[in-house]
Structures are given as structure tokens and as C-alpha cells.
Amino acid sequence: MCRNIRTLHNFEPPASSEEVHAAALQYVRKVAGTTKPSQANAAAFERAVHEIAHITEHLLEELTTSAPAKNREEEAAKARARSAARYAS
């Protein structure tokens, strides 16, 4: 369920609000153990996603590094190469 959570720090351009929200959603889904909450839990679920996304954005703003920013396309190509090697038949 958490395979969609990607590293968001130290990329150029910086992570978008949509990427942060998607990571928060995956995290809450994992913790809650469900991909879709019941109506009784929907408000708490959405509030948790919103709060975690908000805190994540603050975290990303405050993190510092001396490493050069990573390129999204290059990192995606590396991930595809690792996947191809792992699942080669």
C-alpha cells in the first residue's frame, strides 16, 4: 500500500502540493489499514490526510542539504532500471 510514497526532499523543482498530498494519503491509508474509510470515519481520515500533508510541507521547507538537487527524470530512469533488473525473466 505504501509503494506510492516517494522521496520528496531535494528535488528540482521542489515537490508539489499534489505530491505531498498523495504521500500523506498513502501514509494515512497504511496506518488506518484501509484505502477507503467508512462514512463514520471519513471526516477523521480526511482531517488526518490534510494535517499530515500540512506538516510534511513544513518539514520539506525546513530541511537543508549540501547535496545537489536530484532530477526527477533521472531518478525515475534509475528506478525503472532497478525494476527491470529485479523482474527480468
C-alpha positions in Angstrom: 0.0 0.0 0.0 2.9 2.4 0.7 4.8 1.8 -2.6 3.5 5.1 -3.9 5.2 7.2 -1.2 8.3 8.6 -2.8 11.1 10.7 -1.5 10.1 14.3 -1.8 13.1 16.1 -0.4 15.9 17.6 -2.5 14.4 17.6 -6.0 14.4 20.3 -8.6 11.7 21.5 -9.0 10.5 21.0 -5.4 7.7 18.7 -4.5 4.3 20.0 -5.5 1.3 20.2 -3.1 -0.3 17.3 -5.1 2.8 15.1 -4.5 2.7 15.9 -0.8 -1.0 15.2 -0.5 -0.6 11.8 -2.3 2.2 10.8 0.1 0.0 11.8 3.1 -2.9 9.9 1.7 -0.8 6.7 1.3 0.5 7.1 4.8 -2.9 7.5 6.3 -4.2 4.6 4.3 -1.4 2.4 5.6 -1.9 3.4 9.2 -5.7 3.1 9.0 -5.4 -0.2 7.2 -8.0 0.8 4.6 -8.0 2.6 1.2 -11.5 3.9 1.7 -12.8 4.8 5.2 -16.3 4.2 6.3 -18.7 7.1 6.4 -18.3 7.2 10.2 -14.5 7.6 9.8 -14.3 9.7 6.7 -14.0 13.1 8.4 -11.2 11.9 10.7 -9.5 10.2 7.7 -9.6 13.4 5.6 -8.5 15.6 8.6 -5.5 13.3 9.1 -4.5 13.5 5.4 -4.8 17.3 5.5 -2.8 17.7 8.7 0.0 15.3 7.6 0.3 17.0 4.2 0.5 20.4 6.0 3.2 19.2 8.4 5.1 17.5 5.5 5.2 20.7 3.6 6.6 22.5 6.6 9.2 19.7 7.0 10.3 20.0 3.4 10.6 23.7 3.7 12.9 23.4 6.7 15.2 20.6 5.6 18.6 21.5 4.4 21.2 19.6 2.5 24.6 20.2 0.9 23.9 17.6 -1.8 22.9 18.9 -5.3 19.2 18.7 -6.1 18.1 15.5 -7.9 16.5 15.4 -11.3 13.1 13.7 -11.3 13.6 12.2 -14.8 17.0 10.7 -13.9 15.7 9.2 -10.7 12.7 7.7 -12.5 15.0 6.2 -15.1 17.2 4.7 -12.3 14.1 3.2 -10.7 12.9 1.7 -14.0 16.4 0.2 -14.5 16.3 -1.3 -11.0 12.9 -2.7 -11.6 13.8 -4.2 -14.9 16.8 -5.9 -13.3 14.7 -7.2 -10.4 12.0 -8.6 -12.6 14.0 -9.8 -15.6 13.0 -13.2 -16.7 
